[in-house]
Amino acid sequence: MNFLFAWRYFRAKKSTNAINIIAWVSMSAIVVGAASLILVLSVFNGFEDLVKSLYSSFYPDIKITPASGKTLTLTPQQLHQLTTISGVRAVSLVAEDKGILENGDIRVPAYLKGVDSNFTIVSGVGNTLEKGIFDVGTPDTPRAILGSGIEYTLGVEANKDILPLGVYLFRRGSADPMASMNHQAMVASGVFRIQQDFDDHYAITNMGFVKQMIGLGPNEYSSAELAVTDPTRVLAVKQVITQSLGNAYRVQTRYEQNQSLYNVMGTEKWVIYIVLTLILIVAAFNMVGALTMLVWEKQKDINVLKALGANNSLIQRIFLTEGLLLALMGGGGGMLLAAIICILQIKYKLIPLQGGSFLIDYYPVKLVATDFLMVFCTIGVVALLASWLPARKAANQPIALKT
């Protein structure tokens, strides 16, 4: 019954034009607030997906490193054991250290990541080549795939420069850093572009070459990178690997390798949600005014209902429902508007990103059902809180029938 009364009040023309104006203003404010929440959260989801896809191109599904120190020791038996674990698609061994790349008088510090033939299976770097080919050469004639930032700083053009690059790496365990410096020449075979953190700091080369330069033994590596057959089972595979290798090894999923990044992104999303919800709460003050004026206008109706036996609870529910109708109609309209804008952005790329240093030239957008549910519930809670005071005032109004 309370819904029927609330719906009638919602549709009926008010005796005072100001009440209509305030009601429409409050409804419009909720439309804008709801649309803003969905739009901002959807853009954030788009950027979050973009960042995750970029990082997944460089970081493997599972990475094994030593629990202490910089050198990972894996025997052939352990490697065979890893490859036979159910769910493991491929294992790639890595030797990595920080060195210096040189082109004439230009020197650039960089991480030299030496990889084996399985690297293109466990990593997506091979799919991000901007120039050249993915060729790391051999231990004796190494080649490198440079990050685009390193290529630009060195002033080289991959796979076209005749003169090789100079590579400096330090042999581990030496007391004299200058005496332990090893120098070798290599040619740049390709350039990858993923994200600035990688493009400016990494060069991919041959694992055997890096091992020779930094003095690693036959069973010594920096890390082992694994690809799994089913990403949804990565935690189960990690657990089996941990049990197989023991506590001397650190086994991390892609999420754990970048846990701080994902935690920051999650925190940012909640901060954005809270700020926009505060704006929505401010917009709800208009609804308090509209409902207060409606209670004042419907004093006669309240008196008649109470005279017919309606209790305070029914009166309060009528005006609470009226507030919910105002908010949910506005919220539904706002979410629908936001969904239409997002779909148009996804399909036609209407709103461009300013600047030319991005991998994409438009705002990425991703619609997530839980965002809509969260915004809908938020609007409902805000509407109930905003409606409570006018509804309570209407319920406590004494009967004052006049003849």
C-alpha positions in Angstrom: 0.0 0.0 0.0 2.8 2.4 0.8 4.2 2.0 -2.7 0.8 2.9 -4.3 0.6 6.1 -2.3 4.3 6.9 -3.0 3.8 6.3 -6.7 0.7 8.5 -6.9 2.6 11.3 -5.1 5.5 10.8 -7.4 3.4 11.2 -10.6 0.9 13.8 -9.3 1.3 17.4 -10.1 2.2 19.4 -7.0 0.1 22.4 -5.9 3.2 24.5 -5.6 5.4 24.8 -8.6 8.5 25.1 -6.4 8.0 21.6 -5.2 8.1 20.3 -8.7 11.2 22.3 -9.5 13.1 21.1 -6.4 12.0 17.4 -7.0 13.3 17.6 -10.6 16.5 19.3 -9.5 17.2 16.6 -6.9 16.4 13.9 -9.4 18.7 15.5 -12.0 21.5 15.8 -9.4 21.2 12.1 -8.6 21.3 11.3 -12.4 24.5 13.3 -12.7 26.0 11.7 -9.6 25.1 8.1 -10.6 26.4 8.7 -14.2 29.6 10.2 -12.8 30.2 7.2 -10.5 29.7 4.7 -13.3 31.7 6.6 -15.9 34.7 7.2 -13.6 34.7 3.6 -12.3 34.5 2.3 -15.9 37.4 4.4 -17.1 39.4 3.3 -14.1 38.5 -0.4 -14.9 39.7 0.3 -18.5 43.1 1.7 -17.4 43.4 -1.1 -14.8 42.9 -3.8 -17.5 45.4 -2.0 -19.8 48.1 -1.9 -17.1 47.5 -5.5 -16.2 47.7 -6.5 -19.9 51.0 -4.6 -20.3 52.5 -6.1 -17.2 51.4 -9.6 -18.2 53.4 -9.1 -21.4 56.6 -8.9 -19.3 55.9 -10.9 -16.1 55.3 -14.6 -16.3 52.5 -16.6 -14.7 54.9 -17.9 -12.1 58.4 -16.9 -11.2 60.9 -18.9 -9.1 63.7 -17.0 -7.4 66.1 -17.8 -4.5 64.7 -17.2 -1.0 67.9 -15.4 -0.2 70.7 -14.1 -2.4 70.8 -13.5 -6.1 71.7 -16.9 -7.5 69.1 -19.6 -8.2 70.5 -23.1 -8.2 68.4 -25.7 -10.1 69.7 -29.2 -11.0 68.7 -31.0 -14.2 66.6 -33.3 -12.0 64.7 -30.3 -10.5 64.2 -28.8 -13.9 62.7 -32.1 -15.2 60.5 -32.3 -12.1 59.2 -28.7 -12.8 58.3 -29.5 -16.4 56.4 -32.7 -15.4 54.2 -30.9 -12.9 50.5 -30.9 -14.0 49.5 -27.5 -15.2 53.0 -26.3 -16.2 53.1 -25.4 -19.9 56.8 -24.3 -20.2 59.8 -23.4 -18.1 62.2 -20.6 -19.1 65.5 -20.1 -17.4 66.8 -16.5 -16.9 70.2 -15.0 -16.1 69.8 -11.3 -15.3 72.0 -8.5 -14.0 72.5 -4.7 -14.3 75.1 -3.5 -16.8 75.9 -0.7 -19.2 75.1 -0.4 -22.9 77.4 1.7 -25.0 77.1 3.3 -28.4 80.1 5.6 -29.1 80.2 8.2 -26.4 76.6 7.4 -25.1 76.3 5.0 -22.2 73.0 3.8 -20.7 72.5 1.7 -17.6 70.2 -1.2 -18.2 69.1 -4.6 -17.0 70.5 -7.3 -19.3 68.0 -10.2 -19.2 69.4 -13.3 -20.6 66.8 -15.8 -21.7 66.5 -19.2 -23.4 64.4 -20.5 -26.3 61.3 -21.0 -24.1 61.1 -17.3 -23.2 58.7 -16.5 -26.0 56.3 -19.2 -24.6 56.3 -17.9 -21.0 56.4 -14.2 -22.0 54.5 -11.9 -24.3 57.5 -9.7 -25.1 57.8 -11.3 -28.5 54.4 -9.9 -29.4 55.3 -6.3 -28.5 58.1 -5.9 -31.1 58.1 -2.4 -32.7 61.1 -3.1 -35.0 63.3 -6.0 -36.1 62.9 -9.6 -35.0 63.1 -11.5 -31.7 66.6 -13.0 -31.9 68.9 -13.2 -28.9 71.7 -14.9 -30.8 74.2 -17.3 -29.2 76.6 -17.1 -26.2 79.4 -16.3 -28.5 77.5 -14.0 -30.9 74.8 -12.4 -28.7 72.1 -10.2 -30.0 69.7 -8.0 -28.0 66.1 -6.8 -28.2 66.2 -3.3 -26.7 63.5 -1.4 -24.9 62.3 1.5 -27.1 63.5 4.0 -24.5 67.0 2.5 -24.5 67.1 2.5 -28.3 66.1 6.2 -28.4 68.7 7.2 -25.7 71.5 5.2 -27.4 70.6 6.7 -30.8 70.6 3.3 -32.6 68.2 1.7 -35.0 67.7 -2.0 -34.4 68.6 -4.5 -37.1 70.1 -1.7 -39.3 73.1 -0.3 -37.5 76.4 -1.8 -38.8 78.4 -1.0 -35.7 77.7 -3.2 -32.7 76.8 -2.0 -29.2 79.2 -2.3 -26.3 78.0 -4.3 -23.2 79.6 -4.0 -19.8 78.7 -6.5 -17.0 80.3 -7.1 -13.7 81.4 -10.6 -12.6 79.7 -11.6 -9.3 81.8 -12.3 -6.2 84.8 -10.1 -7.1 86.3 -7.8 -4.5 87.4 -5.2 -7.1 84.4 -4.0 -9.2 86.7 -2.5 -11.9 88.8 -5.6 -12.3 85.6 -7.7 -12.6 84.1 -5.7 -15.5 83.6 -7.7 -18.6 83.1 -6.1 -22.0 81.5 -7.7 -25.1 80.0 -6.4 -28.4 76.5 -7.2 -29.6 74.1 -6.2 -32.3 70.5 -5.0 -31.6 68.1 -7.3 -33.4 64.8 -5.7 -32.4 63.0 -3.2 -30.2 60.0 -3.9 -27.9 57.5 -1.3 -26.6 55.5 -2.3 -23.5 55.5 0.3 -20.8 58.0 3.0 -19.8 59.3 1.1 -16.8 60.4 -1.7 -19.1 61.2 0.2 -22.2 63.7 2.5 -20.5 65.5 -0.2 -18.4 65.5 -3.6 -20.1 67.3 -5.3 -22.9 66.6 -9.0 -23.7 69.6 -11.1 -24.8 71.1 -14.6 -24.7 71.1 -16.4 -21.4 74.4 -18.3 -22.0 76.1 -14.9 -22.8 74.9 -13.3 -19.6 76.0 -16.3 -17.5 79.5 -16.2 -19.0 79.7 -12.4 -18.3 78.6 -12.5 -14.7 80.3 -15.8 -13.8 77.4 -18.2 -13.1 77.9 -21.9 -13.0 76.2 -24.6 -15.1 73.2 -25.0 -12.7 73.1 -21.4 -11.6 70.5 -18.8 -12.8 68.8 -15.6 -11.7 65.3 -17.0 -11.9 63.0 -19.5 -13.6 59.8 -18.3 -15.3 56.9 -20.6 -15.9 53.8 -20.5 -18.1 50.7 -22.4 -16.9 48.1 -24.2 -19.1 45.2 -22.7 -17.2 45.6 -19.3 -15.6 42.6 -20.0 -13.2 44.7 -22.8 -11.6 47.8 -20.8 -11.1 47.6 -20.9 -7.3 47.2 -24.6 -7.3 50.2 -25.0 -9.5 52.2 -22.6 -7.3 51.4 -24.7 -4.3 52.6 -27.9 -6.0 55.9 -26.2 -7.0 56.5 -24.9 -3.5 56.0 -28.3 -2.0 58.3 -29.8 -4.7 61.2 -27.3 -4.3 61.1 -26.5 -0.6 61.7 -23.4 1.4 65.0 -22.4 -0.3 63.0 -21.0 -3.2 60.5 -18.2 -3.5 57.6 -19.0 -5.8 55.4 -16.0 -6.9 52.4 -15.6 -9.1 52.1 -12.6 -11.5 49.9 -10.9 -8.9 52.5 -11.4 -6.1 55.3 -10.1 -8.4 53.4 -6.8 -8.6 51.4 -6.9 -5.4 52.2 -3.3 -4.5 50.9 -2.1 -7.9 47.7 -4.0 -7.6 47.2 -2.9 -4.0 47.6 0.8 -5.1 45.2 0.4 -8.0 42.6 -1.2 -5.6 43.0 1.6 -3.1 42.7 4.3 -5.8 39.4 2.8 -6.9 38.0 2.9 -3.4 39.2 6.5 -2.9 37.5 7.5 -6.1 34.3 5.7 -5.1 34.2 7.4 -1.7 34.9 10.9 -3.1 32.1 10.6 -5.7 29.7 9.1 -3.1 30.3 12.2 -0.9 29.3 14.3 -4.0 26.2 12.1 -4.3 25.4 12.7 -0.6 25.6 16.5 -1.1 23.2 16.1 -4.1 20.8 14.2 -1.9 20.2 17.3 0.3 18.0 18.6 -2.5 15.9 15.5 -2.0 15.5 16.3 1.7 14.1 19.7 0.7 11.7 18.2 -1.9 10.4 15.6 0.6 10.0 18.2 3.4 7.9 20.4 1.1 5.9 17.4 0.0 5.1 16.5 3.6 4.0 20.0 4.2 1.7 19.8 1.1 0.2 16.4 2.0 -0.7 17.3 5.6 -4.4 16.9 4.8 -3.8 13.5 3.3 -1.8 12.4 6.3 -4.6 13.5 8.7 -7.2 11.6 6.6 -5.1 8.5 6.6 -4.5 8.6 10.3 -8.2 9.2 10.9 -8.9 6.0 8.8 -6.6 4.0 11.1 -3.2 4.3 9.4 -0.4 4.1 12.0 2.8 6.1 12.1 4.8 3.2 10.5 2.7 3.3 7.3 3.0 7.1 7.0 6.7 6.8 7.4 7.0 4.0 4.9 5.0 6.1 2.3 7.5 8.9 2.4 10.5 6.7 2.6 9.3 4.9 -0.5 8.7 8.3 -2.1 12.4 9.2 -1.5 13.5 5.8 -2.8 11.5 6.4 -6.0 13.0 9.8 -6.6 16.6 8.4 -6.0 16.2 5.1 -7.8 14.5 6.7 -10.9 17.3 9.3 -11.0 20.0 6.6 -10.3 18.6 4.3 -12.9 18.5 7.1 -15.5 22.1 8.1 -14.6 23.4 4.5 -14.9 21.6 4.0 -18.2 23.1 7.3 -19.5 26.6 6.2 -18.3 26.2 2.8 -20.0 25.3 4.4 -23.3 28.3 6.8 -23.2 30.6 3.9 -22.3 29.3 1.7 -25.1 29.7 4.5 -27.6 33.3 5.1 -26.3 34.1 1.4 -26.6 32.7 1.2 -30.2 33.7 4.6 -31.6 36.6 5.9 -29.4 34.8 9.3 -29.1 37.0 10.8 -26.4 40.7 10.9 -27.2 43.7 10.9 -24.8 45.7 14.1 -24.9 49.4 13.7 -25.7 51.3 11.4 -28.0 53.2 9.2 -25.5 50.5 6.7 -24.8 50.1 3.2 -26.2 46.5 4.0 -27.0 45.0 7.3 -28.2 41.6 7.0 -26.5 40.2 6.5 -23.0 39.9 2.8 -22.3 36.5 1.8 -20.8 35.3 -1.4 -19.2 31.8 -1.9 -17.9 31.6 -4.2 -14.8 28.3 -5.5 -13.4 29.4 -5.2 -9.8 30.0 -1.5 -10.3 26.4 -1.0 -11.3 25.2 -3.1 -8.3 27.5 -1.1 -5.9 26.3 2.2 -7.2 22.6 1.1 -7.1 23.0 0.0 -3.5 24.8 3.2 -2.6 22.0 5.3 -4.1 19.5 3.3 -2.2 21.3 3.8 1.1 21.8 7.5 0.5 18.1 7.8 -0.4 16.9 6.1 2.8 19.1 8.3 4.9 18.0 11.5 3.1 14.3 10.4 3.4 14.3 9.4 7.0 14.0 12.8 8.6 11.1 14.1 6.4 9.4 10.7 6.7 9.7 10.7 10.4 8.3 14.2 10.6 5.3 13.1 8.6 4.7 10.1 10.8 4.8 12.1 14.0 2.4 14.7 12.8 -0.6 14.9 15.1 -4.2 14.5 13.7 -5.6 18.0 13.1 -8.9 17.5 11.1 -10.8 20.7 10.5 -14.6 20.9 9.7 
